């Protein structure tokens, strides 16, 4: 049992943190990230103290980031000996941080963090761990809040490091580094100092060694204050997220892995605080990555048609669009907002099977054609998803293609020629969809703008003897 007030208070504080954030209930298998530094060593020791009361099974893992080869053997041997002394199973892993950073255009710190968590989670899965414990402290929390404030962050960013995220727990998140060092000194427990923590090349180290000491002159309880601020921000962020969840339920019209279509009207009337979060969430979940504050604001401007000229938003009579980094395109239509990474599609060329089925894969539809006697016709279809033509006015085989510059036809009911471009504008066909609208042709004359209107010249009349009927079906309903 702990023998000093410091030992008792630190263990009690950690137990309180574990209870408050429901990190452990008892009986869990816990993998500890162990670097050999004071924080992770203290964490592992405290968990060994709680191993009996909480019936924990412990293991630890050292990750070599391939950045300091001269230190790795010493650190790894230290961690191995420590685990052997305390009866903890020990694992190691090595990751190519520099190569990963270069390939993915990340900083060394970002790459190291990504790879470290990946191999820790991989080992946690293999070892069947219930929890992955890391040694983040209240000082780490304060540094993170300041770093994000310096770089520019909203409420979520300023909520700092979460005490619990999925299977990751941070039992030392309310413990100051000075308390840890005092605890280890009183227990006579050794640790290793990472020399990279002393380098002033990294912004976090400068915040730790310069900014926090300076600000602490004005607020001696700065670390506790920033940690408390992070807690408040996290709780308020969770509250606002409940509104975001409700908003998203009525927004999404259609969604795939690379494209999401949103109802425009609710977006236009949404409070900007919720709108900003909704857009960020939707892009993260659909694209798998986030966009900067400036780019989110550009999408909001597009929705509200603000600052259009300055942002150089491309406009047309059927809507506006915005091109963003990483191939993201945002298209504002008449009633929807589309966010996509899909490459613009262009319909190929086909020959209509008469009779038979013709799959137009780019448009995701099938044209089903049949021939019958005019006397058997009971209706002429709607001209959009079903159309009937005078077969004797057509020259087989009929072909299908996308629009070309200069295309025109004679829309049924208009009694005159119309440019296809003007027809698309009048029909409010989004610009992004025009290259996938199939055109049915007979000797290079447009017979049908599929899904929209047939040509006056090929309609069924009282003198028609044979008819061609074509029905449009979604490809998934046919195949």
C-alpha positions as CSV (number, residue, x, y, z in Angstrom):
1,X,0.0,0.0,0.0
2,X,1.2,3.6,-0.6
3,X,3.2,4.9,2.4
4,X,3.1,8.7,1.8
5,X,0.5,11.4,1.4
6,X,1.7,12.0,-2.2
7,X,1.4,8.3,-3.1
8,X,-2.1,8.1,-1.5
9,X,-3.4,11.3,-3.1
10,X,-2.1,10.4,-6.6
11,X,-3.6,6.9,-6.4
12,X,-6.8,8.3,-5.1
13,X,-6.9,10.9,-7.9
14,X,-6.4,8.2,-10.6
15,X,-9.1,6.0,-9.0
16,X,-11.4,9.0,-9.0
17,X,-10.6,9.7,-12.7
18,X,-11.2,6.1,-13.7
19,X,-14.5,6.2,-11.9
20,X,-15.6,9.6,-13.2
21,X,-15.1,8.7,-16.8
22,X,-16.0,5.1,-16.4
23,X,-12.7,3.9,-17.8
24,X,-12.6,0.5,-16.0
25,X,-15.3,-1.6,-14.3
26,X,-13.1,-4.5,-13.2
27,X,-11.8,-7.6,-15.0
28,X,-10.5,-5.9,-18.1
29,X,-7.4,-6.7,-20.1
30,X,-5.4,-3.5,-20.4
31,X,-2.6,-2.8,-22.9
32,X,-0.4,0.2,-21.8
33,X,1.6,2.3,-24.2
34,X,5.1,2.3,-22.5
35,X,7.9,4.6,-23.7
36,X,10.0,4.5,-20.6
37,X,9.3,8.2,-19.8
38,X,7.9,9.3,-16.4
39,X,4.3,9.5,-17.5
40,X,4.0,6.0,-19.0
41,X,6.1,4.4,-16.3
42,X,3.9,6.0,-13.6
43,X,0.8,4.9,-15.4
44,X,2.0,1.3,-15.6
45,X,3.0,1.3,-11.9
46,X,-0.4,2.7,-10.8
47,X,-2.2,0.1,-12.8
48,X,-0.2,-2.6,-11.2
49,X,-1.3,-1.2,-7.8
50,X,-4.9,-1.4,-9.0
51,X,-4.4,-4.8,-10.7
52,X,-5.5,-6.7,-7.6
53,X,-8.5,-4.6,-6.5
54,X,-9.8,-4.3,-10.1
55,X,-8.8,-7.8,-11.2
56,X,-6.9,-6.4,-14.2
57,X,-4.7,-8.3,-16.7
58,X,-1.9,-6.0,-17.9
59,X,0.5,-5.9,-20.8
60,X,2.7,-3.1,-22.2
61,X,4.1,-2.2,-25.6
62,X,7.1,-0.1,-26.6
63,X,6.9,1.5,-30.1
64,X,10.2,2.3,-31.9
65,X,9.4,5.2,-34.3
66,X,12.8,4.7,-36.2
67,X,13.8,8.3,-35.3
68,X,16.4,7.8,-32.6
69,X,18.2,4.5,-33.4
70,X,21.0,5.3,-30.9
71,X,18.4,5.3,-28.0
72,X,16.1,2.5,-28.9
73,X,18.0,-0.5,-27.5
74,X,18.5,1.2,-24.1
75,X,14.8,2.3,-23.9
76,X,13.5,-1.1,-25.1
77,X,15.7,-3.0,-22.6
78,X,14.6,-0.6,-19.8
79,X,10.9,-1.2,-20.6
80,X,11.4,-5.0,-20.9
81,X,13.2,-5.2,-17.5
82,X,10.5,-3.0,-15.9
83,X,7.7,-5.2,-17.2
84,X,9.5,-8.4,-16.0
85,X,10.0,-6.8,-12.6
86,X,6.3,-6.0,-12.3
87,X,5.0,-9.2,-13.9
88,X,3.6,-7.5,-17.0
89,X,3.6,-9.1,-20.5
90,X,5.8,-7.0,-22.9
91,X,5.5,-6.3,-26.6
92,X,7.5,-4.2,-29.1
93,X,6.9,-2.8,-32.6
94,X,8.8,-0.7,-35.1
95,X,7.3,1.8,-37.5
96,X,8.8,3.7,-40.5
97,X,7.8,7.2,-39.4
98,X,9.9,9.3,-41.9
99,X,8.8,7.3,-44.9
100,X,5.2,7.5,-43.8
101,X,5.4,11.2,-43.2
102,X,7.0,11.8,-46.6
103,X,4.5,9.6,-48.5
104,X,1.4,11.1,-46.7
105,X,2.8,14.7,-46.5
106,X,2.6,14.8,-42.7
107,X,4.8,16.3,-40.1
108,X,7.0,13.8,-38.2
109,X,4.9,14.3,-35.1
110,X,1.6,13.6,-36.9
111,X,3.1,10.5,-38.7
112,X,4.5,9.1,-35.4
113,X,1.2,9.6,-33.6
114,X,-0.8,7.9,-36.4
115,X,1.6,4.9,-36.7
116,X,1.9,4.6,-32.9
117,X,-1.8,4.3,-32.4
118,X,-2.1,1.9,-35.3
119,X,0.3,-0.6,-34.0
120,X,-1.0,-0.3,-30.5
121,X,-4.5,-0.9,-31.7
122,X,-3.3,-3.9,-33.8
123,X,-1.6,-5.4,-30.8
124,X,-4.6,-4.7,-28.6
125,X,-6.7,-6.6,-31.1
126,X,-4.3,-9.6,-31.2
127,X,-4.0,-9.6,-27.4
128,X,-7.8,-9.2,-27.0
129,X,-7.4,-6.1,-24.9
130,X,-10.5,-4.4,-23.6
131,X,-8.7,-1.1,-23.1
132,X,-5.6,0.7,-24.4
133,X,-4.2,3.0,-21.8
134,X,-1.9,6.0,-22.6
135,X,0.0,8.3,-20.2
136,X,-1.4,11.7,-21.2
137,X,-1.4,14.1,-18.2
138,X,-3.1,17.4,-17.3
139,X,0.0,19.2,-18.6
140,X,-0.4,17.4,-22.0
141,X,-4.0,18.6,-21.9
142,X,-3.0,22.2,-21.2
143,X,-0.4,22.1,-23.9
144,X,-2.9,20.7,-26.4
145,X,-5.5,23.4,-25.7
146,X,-2.9,26.2,-26.1
147,X,-1.5,24.6,-29.3
148,X,-5.0,24.4,-30.8
149,X,-5.8,28.0,-29.7
150,X,-2.6,29.2,-31.4
151,X,-3.5,27.4,-34.6
152,X,-7.1,28.3,-34.5
153,X,-9.8,25.9,-33.3
154,X,-13.4,25.8,-32.4
155,X,-15.1,24.3,-29.4
156,X,-14.2,20.7,-30.4
157,X,-10.5,21.5,-30.8
158,X,-10.4,23.4,-27.5
159,X,-11.9,20.4,-25.7
160,X,-8.4,18.9,-25.9
161,X,-7.6,15.3,-25.3
162,X,-10.6,13.2,-24.4
163,X,-10.2,11.1,-21.2
164,X,-11.9,8.2,-23.0
165,X,-12.2,7.7,-26.8
166,X,-13.5,4.3,-27.9
167,X,-11.3,1.8,-26.2
168,X,-8.5,4.3,-25.3
169,X,-8.3,5.5,-21.7
170,X,-6.1,8.1,-20.1
171,X,-6.1,7.6,-16.3
172,X,-3.5,10.4,-15.7
173,X,-5.4,13.1,-17.6
174,X,-6.1,15.0,-14.3
175,X,-2.6,14.5,-12.9
176,X,0.1,17.1,-13.2
177,X,3.6,16.2,-14.4
178,X,5.1,17.5,-11.2
179,X,2.9,15.1,-9.2
180,X,4.1,12.2,-11.3
181,X,7.8,13.1,-10.8
182,X,7.3,13.4,-7.1
183,X,5.5,10.1,-6.9
184,X,8.2,8.3,-8.9
185,X,10.9,9.9,-6.7
186,X,9.3,8.8,-3.5
187,X,8.8,5.3,-4.8
188,X,12.4,5.1,-6.1
189,X,11.2,4.2,-9.6
190,X,13.5,5.1,-12.4
191,X,12.5,6.4,-15.9
192,X,14.1,7.5,-19.1
193,X,14.1,11.1,-20.4
194,X,13.3,11.3,-24.2
195,X,15.9,13.8,-25.6
196,X,13.5,14.9,-28.3
197,X,11.4,16.5,-25.5
198,X,14.2,18.9,-24.9
199,X,14.5,20.1,-28.5
200,X,13.0,23.5,-29.3
201,X,12.4,22.6,-32.9
202,X,8.9,21.3,-32.0
203,X,6.1,23.8,-31.3
204,X,4.8,21.7,-28.4
205,X,8.2,21.8,-26.7
206,X,8.3,25.6,-27.0
207,X,4.8,25.8,-25.6
208,X,5.8,23.5,-22.7
209,X,9.1,25.2,-21.9
210,X,8.4,28.9,-22.8
211,X,4.7,29.8,-23.1
212,X,3.2,27.9,-20.1
213,X,5.9,29.1,-17.7
214,X,5.3,32.6,-18.9
215,X,1.5,32.5,-18.6
216,X,1.8,30.7,-15.2
217,X,3.3,34.0,-13.8
218,X,-0.2,35.5,-14.4
219,X,-2.1,32.4,-13.3
220,X,-0.2,29.9,-11.1
221,X,-3.0,27.4,-11.6
222,X,-2.8,27.6,-15.4
223,X,-2.6,23.9,-16.1
224,X,-5.7,23.2,-13.9
225,X,-7.5,26.1,-15.5
226,X,-6.9,24.9,-19.1
227,X,-7.7,21.4,-18.2
228,X,-11.0,22.6,-16.6
229,X,-11.7,24.7,-19.7
230,X,-11.2,21.6,-21.9
231,X,-13.7,19.6,-19.8
232,X,-16.3,22.4,-20.1
233,X,-15.7,22.7,-23.9
234,X,-16.1,18.9,-24.2
235,X,-19.4,18.8,-22.4
236,X,-20.8,21.8,-24.3
237,X,-19.6,20.3,-27.6
238,X,-21.4,17.0,-26.8
239,X,-24.6,19.1,-26.1
240,X,-24.4,20.9,-29.4
241,X,-23.6,17.6,-31.2
242,X,-27.0,16.4,-30.1
243,X,-28.6,19.2,-32.2
244,X,-26.3,18.3,-35.1
245,X,-27.5,14.7,-35.0
246,X,-31.1,15.7,-35.2
247,X,-30.4,18.1,-38.0
248,X,-28.6,15.5,-40.1
249,X,-31.5,13.1,-39.9
250,X,-33.6,15.5,-42.1
251,X,-30.8,16.6,-44.4
252,X,-29.5,13.7,-46.4
253,X,-31.3,12.8,-49.6
254,X,-28.8,10.3,-51.0
255,X,-25.3,9.1,-49.9
256,X,-22.5,6.9,-51.3
257,X,-18.9,6.5,-50.3
258,X,-17.8,9.6,-52.4
259,X,-21.0,11.6,-52.8
260,X,-23.7,13.0,-50.5
261,X,-26.8,14.9,-51.7
262,X,-28.4,17.2,-49.1
263,X,-31.8,19.0,-49.1
264,X,-31.0,22.6,-49.7
265,X,-33.9,24.4,-48.0
266,X,-33.0,23.3,-44.4
267,X,-29.4,24.3,-45.0
268,X,-30.4,27.7,-46.1
269,X,-32.4,28.3,-42.9
270,X,-30.0,26.6,-40.4
271,X,-28.3,28.5,-37.6
272,X,-24.6,29.0,-38.7
273,X,-23.3,27.3,-35.6
274,X,-25.1,24.1,-36.4
275,X,-24.6,24.5,-40.2
276,X,-20.8,24.7,-39.8
277,X,-20.8,21.5,-37.7
278,X,-23.2,19.7,-40.0
279,X,-21.0,20.3,-43.1
280,X,-17.8,19.3,-41.2
281,X,-19.4,16.1,-40.0
282,X,-20.9,15.2,-43.4
283,X,-17.6,15.8,-45.2
284,X,-15.6,13.8,-42.6
285,X,-18.0,10.8,-42.8
286,X,-18.4,10.8,-46.6
287,X,-14.9,11.8,-47.7
288,X,-12.9,10.3,-44.8
289,X,-11.1,13.6,-44.2
290,X,-11.8,17.1,-43.1
291,X,-11.6,20.5,-44.7
292,X,-10.2,23.7,-43.3
293,X,-12.3,26.4,-41.6
294,X,-11.9,28.6,-44.7
295,X,-13.2,25.9,-47.0
296,X,-16.2,25.2,-44.8
297,X,-17.0,28.9,-44.8
298,X,-16.8,28.9,-48.6
299,X,-19.5,26.2,-48.7
300,X,-21.6,28.2,-46.4
301,X,-21.2,31.2,-48.7
302,X,-22.2,29.1,-51.6
303,X,-25.3,27.9,-49.8
304,X,-26.2,31.5,-48.9
305,X,-24.8,33.0,-52.2
306,X,-22.5,35.4,-50.3
307,X,-19.2,36.7,-51.5
308,X,-19.7,34.9,-54.8
309,X,-17.4,37.1,-56.8
310,X,-14.5,37.1,-54.3
311,X,-14.7,33.3,-54.0
312,X,-14.9,32.9,-57.8
313,X,-17.8,30.5,-57.4
314,X,-18.8,29.1,-60.9
315,X,-22.4,30.1,-61.6
316,X,-24.9,29.1,-64.2
317,X,-28.6,29.4,-64.7
318,X,-29.1,26.0,-63.1
319,X,-26.9,26.5,-60.0
320,X,-23.4,27.2,-58.7
321,X,-20.4,25.1,-57.9
322,X,-17.2,25.3,-55.9
323,X,-14.0,23.4,-56.4
324,X,-12.1,22.6,-53.2
325,X,-8.8,20.7,-52.4
326,X,-8.4,16.9,-52.7
327,X,-10.9,16.8,-55.6
328,X,-13.9,17.8,-53.6
329,X,-16.6,19.6,-55.6
330,X,-19.7,21.3,-54.2
331,X,-22.7,21.8,-56.5
332,X,-25.7,23.9,-55.5
333,X,-28.7,22.9,-57.5
334,X,-32.3,24.1,-57.3
335,X,-33.3,22.0,-54.3
336,X,-30.1,20.1,-53.3
337,X,-26.5,20.6,-52.4
338,X,-24.1,17.9,-53.7
339,X,-20.7,17.3,-52.1
340,X,-18.7,14.8,-54.1
341,X,-15.3,13.5,-55.0
342,X,-16.6,11.5,-57.9
343,X,-15.1,12.3,-61.3
344,X,-17.7,13.8,-63.6
345,X,-19.2,11.1,-65.7
346,X,-19.7,11.1,-69.5
347,X,-22.1,8.8,-71.2
348,X,-20.6,6.4,-73.7
349,X,-22.1,5.4,-77.0
350,X,-24.6,2.6,-77.4
351,X,-26.8,0.9,-79.9
352,X,-30.4,0.3,-78.7
353,X,-31.4,-3.3,-78.7
354,X,-34.8,-3.5,-80.5
355,X,-36.5,-5.4,-79.0
356,X,-34.5,-6.0,-75.9
357,X,-32.7,-4.4,-73.0
358,X,-29.8,-1.9,-73.2
359,X,-27.8,-1.1,-70.1
360,X,-26.5,2.4,-69.8
361,X,-24.0,2.0,-67.0
362,X,-22.9,5.6,-66.6
363,X,-26.5,6.7,-66.2
364,X,-27.4,3.7,-64.0
365,X,-30.5,2.8,-66.1
366,X,-31.7,0.1,-68.5
367,X,-33.8,0.9,-71.6
368,X,-36.4,-1.9,-72.3
369,X,-37.8,-1.7,-75.9
370,X,-40.6,-3.6,-77.6
371,X,-42.5,-3.4,-80.9
372,X,-46.3,-3.7,-81.2
373,X,-49.2,-2.8,-83.4
374,X,-50.6,0.7,-83.0
375,X,-54.0,-0.7,-82.2
376,X,-52.6,-2.3,-79.1
377,X,-51.5,1.0,-77.6
378,X,-53.5,2.1,-74.6
379,X,-51.4,5.0,-73.5
380,X,-48.5,7.0,-74.8
381,X,-46.4,7.1,-71.6
382,X,-45.2,10.2,-69.8
383,X,-42.4,10.9,-72.2
384,X,-39.9,10.7,-69.3
385,X,-39.6,7.2,-68.0
386,X,-41.8,5.6,-70.7
387,X,-42.2,6.8,-74.3
388,X,-43.9,5.6,-77.5
389,X,-42.7,6.4,-81.0
390,X,-44.0,5.9,-84.6
391,X,-41.7,3.1,-85.6
392,X,-42.0,3.9,-89.4
393,X,-40.5,7.4,-88.9
394,X,-37.3,5.8,-87.4
395,X,-34.3,4.4,-89.1
396,X,-32.9,1.4,-87.3
397,X,-30.5,0.8,-85.6
398,X,-31.1,3.6,-83.1
399,X,-28.1,4.9,-81.2
400,X,-27.6,6.5,-77.8
401,X,-25.0,9.0,-76.8
402,X,-24.3,12.1,-74.6
403,X,-24.9,15.7,-75.7
404,X,-22.6,17.4,-78.2
405,X,-22.1,21.1,-79.0
406,X,-24.8,22.4,-81.3
407,X,-27.4,19.6,-80.5
408,X,-31.0,20.6,-81.0
409,X,-34.4,18.9,-81.3
410,X,-38.1,19.6,-81.6
411,X,-39.6,19.2,-78.1
412,X,-43.1,17.7,-78.1
413,X,-45.7,20.3,-77.7
414,X,-43.5,23.3,-78.6
415,X,-43.9,23.2,-82.4
416,X,-40.4,24.5,-83.0
417,X,-36.7,23.8,-82.8
418,X,-34.8,24.3,-79.6
419,X,-31.2,24.0,-78.7
420,X,-30.5,21.2,-76.3
421,X,-28.5,23.5,-74.0
422,X,-31.5,25.9,-73.7
423,X,-33.8,23.0,-73.1
424,X,-31.6,21.8,-70.2
425,X,-31.6,25.3,-68.7
426,X,-35.4,25.5,-69.0
427,X,-35.9,22.1,-67.5
428,X,-33.4,23.0,-64.7
429,X,-31.2,20.0,-65.4
430,X,-28.1,20.4,-63.1
431,X,-25.0,21.1,-65.1
432,X,-23.2,18.1,-63.4
433,X,-25.9,15.7,-64.8
434,X,-26.1,16.9,-68.4
435,X,-23.3,14.7,-69.7
436,X,-25.1,11.6,-68.4
437,X,-28.5,12.4,-69.9
438,X,-29.0,9.8,-72.7
439,X,-30.0,11.0,-76.1
440,X,-31.8,8.5,-78.4
441,X,-31.0,9.2,-82.1
442,X,-32.2,8.1,-85.5
443,X,-29.8,9.1,-88.3
444,X,-28.2,11.7,-86.0
445,X,-31.6,13.3,-85.2
446,X,-32.6,13.4,-81.6
447,X,-35.7,11.2,-81.0
448,X,-35.8,11.4,-77.3
449,X,-34.0,13.2,-74.5
450,X,-34.4,10.3,-72.2
451,X,-36.0,11.1,-68.9
452,X,-37.3,14.5,-70.2
453,X,-39.1,14.9,-73.6
454,X,-39.6,13.1,-76.9
455,X,-39.2,14.8,-80.3
456,X,-42.4,16.1,-82.0
457,X,-41.3,14.6,-85.4
458,X,-41.4,11.0,-84.1
459,X,-44.6,11.0,-82.0
460,X,-47.5,8.6,-82.5
461,X,-50.3,10.0,-84.8
462,X,-53.6,8.6,-86.0
463,X,-51.8,7.3,-89.1
464,X,-49.2,5.3,-87.1
465,X,-49.3,1.6,-87.8
466,X,-46.4,0.3,-85.7
467,X,-45.0,1.6,-82.5
468,X,-41.8,1.4,-80.6
469,X,-42.2,1.5,-76.8
470,X,-39.3,2.2,-74.5
471,X,-39.4,1.9,-70.7
472,X,-36.7,3.2,-68.4
473,X,-35.8,1.2,-65.3
474,X,-33.1,1.6,-62.7
475,X,-30.3,-0.9,-63.4
476,X,-30.5,-2.4,-59.9
477,X,-34.2,-3.4,-60.6
478,X,-33.2,-5.3,-63.7
479,X,-29.9,-6.9,-62.9
